[in-house]
Amino acid sequence: PMEGLSGLSRAESSTSWHQDEGDVSEKLLAPAPDYDLQALVQGLGSDQSTERLGAAKSVLSVAMVVPKTAHEQIARSVASHLLAMVKLGTAVAVERPQSAASRDSEIDLPASVAQEPEQPETGDELLMGMRTAVRALYQLSLGAATARFIGALPEAVSILLECLPFLEEALQTKACRTVRYAPKNDEVERVYAIAFEKYAEQLVGQQSRSKKGEALLILRELSKDRQHIMMAHPAVFEHAIGFLGPDSKQLGHAALVFLIGATHNHEEASLALMKFPGVVGRVLSELESTRHRTNATILLNNLALVEANRPMLRDQGVVTALSPFVQHSAVGTSHLRASATLAVASLVGREEKRSCLSADPQVLQKLVDCLQQAVAKTSKMFTVIELMRGLTELAVNDSNKNELIKLGLVELCVDSLRLTFTTVEEHPTTTATCRCLWHLSFEEAGRTRLRRCGGEEVLQKVATGQEFPAETRQAAEGAVFLLAHSADSTSDASVPPPQDDNG
């Protein structure tokens, strides 16, 4: 439980779309593992701003040290009070535009403002209370159940989205993510659409580069799981692409982060992006920047996941540009190399996979680790289906195949099948997993491991299940067939291998 305290000193980074968020350090916070919930509620309900601020800080401290299983109980008692503090602070900030200008500091207002006698509560406490309440709500929302509860509270979405202009970048992200599980009813969708429209106008109409970057990062958060709202604003795509290039600097970072979010698991957005002239060249130019290289590679992998995009990506030289990151001598972060490897695996044909797509064992280890997190639903980097598809392509190469078997991919695939094969919505993932096991079953070591972990029974259920599409049953049947034969009677020539999208 005390692990959360270390989060107070970790500066939040938005370097990568998939990177987990940390917690911005908060001055004057005292850890409070022992707490009186009733006293906290009373403090938050006080008519004195100083008492409310102190109580909000205590809630934040408590939320950072108690187990997440306790968050929902706390949230049910304090969330409405915290939202009221955010709403009150926003009202003060709207009346005092100069407070927004000083928002990146600890609310250091001019003395002439802070000392106005007619409004003694519109100074430090209310504005700091707004920020502290946002931090506390976000910390409580880290548990999915609590996030759903907070998101469903009346006005929660509108309150947290309306305060965004008066928060620094890290807190803007936290405010958006606090209501990430808000119900998708007409009222909530209307609030999101209005907010997206507002920041789209800021992106297009503002002259300030910092304001444009701020707008892009907020638009990224607003469009998560709501890409249909984003698709109604093609000008946002156009502006984001225009910020890419050799001289992009900070705006290039914001643009890449937005475009990664827009195309993540969203084929329509990916296809729309590829229609803009010169987009691939602009993304490739970002590979020259050590700061932007990882995000540029992630975006290229997102685009490569869509089959219709692949001919253009190949023609534009994406394989050549990314191949150096796949090799044993490659430099760069493990995330960059993993994304590059997945992209290249999607783009090259079967014969190239056999002959030259031999990945660094460290990259393969990274991909298997990512798959384990994705299966456990703790990954913020990749989905199960994109990893399964990529690993299947990599397993065409015999050296990769043997290494992946050693790394435990067979057992992980079977675990994934047990979780997904009974769900109709997961049939594409089931298909990809069965194809991966089919490839790995060409090796005796793969078949041995498959039998030991009970995979044969699971595959048999898929192979004979009429509820599955033909391609899913075929992949499972291929693996079952190989399991029924000895090592010397199975080869690429005797059994048709699973087909990939590139022949």
Secondary structure as the mmCIF struct_conf table of DSSP 4:
data_model
#
loop_
_struct_conf.conf_type_id
_struct_conf.id
_struct_conf.beg_label_comp_id
_struct_conf.beg_label_asym_id
_struct_conf.beg_label_seq_id
_struct_conf.end_label_comp_id
_struct_conf.end_label_asym_id
_struct_conf.end_label_seq_id
HELX_RH_3T_P HELX_RH_3T_P1 MET A 2 SER A 9
HELX_LH_PP_P HELX_LH_PP_P1 ARG A 10 GLU A 12
BEND BEND1 THR A 15 SER A 16
TURN_TY1_P TURN_TY1_P1 TRP A 17 HIS A 18
BEND BEND2 GLN A 19 GLN A 19
HELX_LH_PP_P HELX_LH_PP_P2 ASP A 20 GLU A 21
TURN_TY1_P TURN_TY1_P2 LYS A 27 LEU A 28
BEND BEND3 PRO A 33 ASP A 34
HELX_RH_AL_P HELX_RH_AL_P1 LEU A 37 LEU A 44
TURN_TY1_P TURN_TY1_P3 GLY A 45 GLY A 45
BEND BEND4 ASP A 47 ASP A 47
HELX_RH_AL_P HELX_RH_AL_P2 SER A 49 VAL A 65
BEND BEND5 VAL A 66 VAL A 66
HELX_RH_3T_P HELX_RH_3T_P2 LYS A 68 ALA A 70
HELX_RH_AL_P HELX_RH_AL_P3 HIS A 71 GLU A 95
HELX_RH_AL_P HELX_RH_AL_P4 PRO A 97 ALA A 101
TURN_TY1_P TURN_TY1_P4 SER A 102 GLU A 106
HELX_RH_AL_P HELX_RH_AL_P5 ALA A 111 ALA A 114
TURN_TY1_P TURN_TY1_P5 GLN A 115 GLN A 115
TURN_TY1_P TURN_TY1_P6 PRO A 117 GLU A 118
TURN_TY1_P TURN_TY1_P7 PRO A 120 GLU A 121
BEND BEND6 THR A 122 GLY A 123
HELX_RH_AL_P HELX_RH_AL_P6 ASP A 124 LEU A 140
TURN_TY1_P TURN_TY1_P8 SER A 141 LEU A 142
BEND BEND7 GLY A 143 GLY A 143
HELX_RH_AL_P HELX_RH_AL_P7 ALA A 144 GLY A 151
TURN_TY1_P TURN_TY1_P9 ALA A 152 ALA A 152
BEND BEND8 LEU A 153 LEU A 153
TURN_TY1_P TURN_TY1_P10 PRO A 154 GLU A 155
HELX_RH_AL_P HELX_RH_AL_P8 ALA A 156 GLU A 162
TURN_TY1_P TURN_TY1_P11 CYS A 163 CYS A 163
HELX_RH_3T_P HELX_RH_3T_P3 LEU A 164 PHE A 166
BEND BEND9 LEU A 167 LEU A 167
HELX_RH_AL_P HELX_RH_AL_P9 GLU A 169 THR A 178
TURN_TY1_P TURN_TY1_P12 VAL A 179 TYR A 181
HELX_RH_AL_P HELX_RH_AL_P10 ASP A 186 GLY A 205
HELX_RH_AL_P HELX_RH_AL_P11 ARG A 209 LEU A 222
TURN_TY1_P TURN_TY1_P13 SER A 223 ASP A 225
HELX_RH_AL_P HELX_RH_AL_P12 GLN A 227 MET A 231
TURN_TY1_P TURN_TY1_P14 ALA A 232 ALA A 232
HELX_RH_AL_P HELX_RH_AL_P13 PRO A 234 GLY A 242
TURN_TY1_P TURN_TY1_P15 PHE A 243 PHE A 243
BEND BEND10 GLY A 245 GLY A 245
TURN_TY1_P TURN_TY1_P16 PRO A 246 ASP A 247
HELX_RH_AL_P HELX_RH_AL_P14 LYS A 249 THR A 263
TURN_TY1_P TURN_TY1_P17 HIS A 264 ASN A 265
HELX_RH_AL_P HELX_RH_AL_P15 GLU A 267 MET A 274
TURN_TY1_P TURN_TY1_P18 LYS A 275 LYS A 275
BEND BEND11 PHE A 276 PHE A 276
TURN_TY1_P TURN_TY1_P19 PRO A 277 GLY A 278
HELX_RH_AL_P HELX_RH_AL_P16 VAL A 279 SER A 285
HELX_RH_3T_P HELX_RH_3T_P4 GLU A 286 GLU A 288
TURN_TY1_P TURN_TY1_P20 THR A 290 HIS A 292
HELX_RH_AL_P HELX_RH_AL_P17 ARG A 293 ALA A 304
TURN_TY1_P TURN_TY1_P21 LEU A 305 LEU A 305
BEND BEND12 VAL A 306 VAL A 306
HELX_RH_3T_P HELX_RH_3T_P5 GLU A 307 ASN A 309
HELX_RH_AL_P HELX_RH_AL_P18 ARG A 310 ASP A 315
TURN_TY1_P TURN_TY1_P22 GLN A 316 GLY A 317
HELX_RH_AL_P HELX_RH_AL_P19 VAL A 318 LEU A 322
HELX_RH_3T_P HELX_RH_3T_P6 SER A 323 PHE A 325
TURN_TY1_P TURN_TY1_P23 VAL A 326 VAL A 326
BEND BEND13 GLN A 327 GLN A 327
TURN_TY1_P TURN_TY1_P24 HIS A 328 SER A 329
BEND BEND14 GLY A 332 GLY A 332
HELX_RH_AL_P HELX_RH_AL_P20 SER A 334 LEU A 347
BEND BEND15 VAL A 348 VAL A 348
HELX_RH_AL_P HELX_RH_AL_P21 ARG A 350 CYS A 356
HELX_RH_AL_P HELX_RH_AL_P22 PRO A 361 VAL A 375
TURN_TY1_P TURN_TY1_P25 ALA A 376 LYS A 377
BEND BEND16 LYS A 380 MET A 381
HELX_RH_AL_P HELX_RH_AL_P23 VAL A 384 LEU A 394
TURN_TY1_P TURN_TY1_P26 ALA A 395 VAL A 396
BEND BEND17 ASN A 397 ASN A 397
HELX_RH_AL_P HELX_RH_AL_P24 ASP A 398 LYS A 406
TURN_TY1_P TURN_TY1_P27 LEU A 407 GLY A 408
HELX_RH_AL_P HELX_RH_AL_P25 LEU A 409 THR A 420
TURN_TY1_P TURN_TY1_P28 PHE A 421 THR A 422
HELX_RH_3T_P HELX_RH_3T_P7 VAL A 424 GLU A 426
HELX_RH_AL_P HELX_RH_AL_P26 HIS A 427 LEU A 440
TURN_TY1_P TURN_TY1_P29 SER A 441 PHE A 442
BEND BEND18 GLU A 443 GLU A 443
HELX_RH_AL_P HELX_RH_AL_P27 GLU A 444 ARG A 452
TURN_TY1_P TURN_TY1_P30 CYS A 453 GLY A 454
HELX_RH_AL_P HELX_RH_AL_P28 GLY A 455 THR A 464
TURN_TY1_P TURN_TY1_P31 GLN A 466 GLU A 467
BEND BEND19 PHE A 468 PHE A 468
HELX_RH_AL_P HELX_RH_AL_P29 ALA A 470 LEU A 483
TURN_TY1_P TURN_TY1_P32 ALA A 484 ALA A 484
BEND BEND20 HIS A 485 HIS A 485
HELX_RH_3T_P HELX_RH_3T_P8 ALA A 487 SER A 489
TURN_TY1_P TURN_TY1_P33 ASP A 492 SER A 494
BEND BEND21 VAL A 495 VAL A 495
HELX_LH_PP_P HELX_LH_PP_P3 PRO A 496 GLN A 499
TURN_TY1_P TURN_TY1_P34 ASP A 501 ASN A 502
#
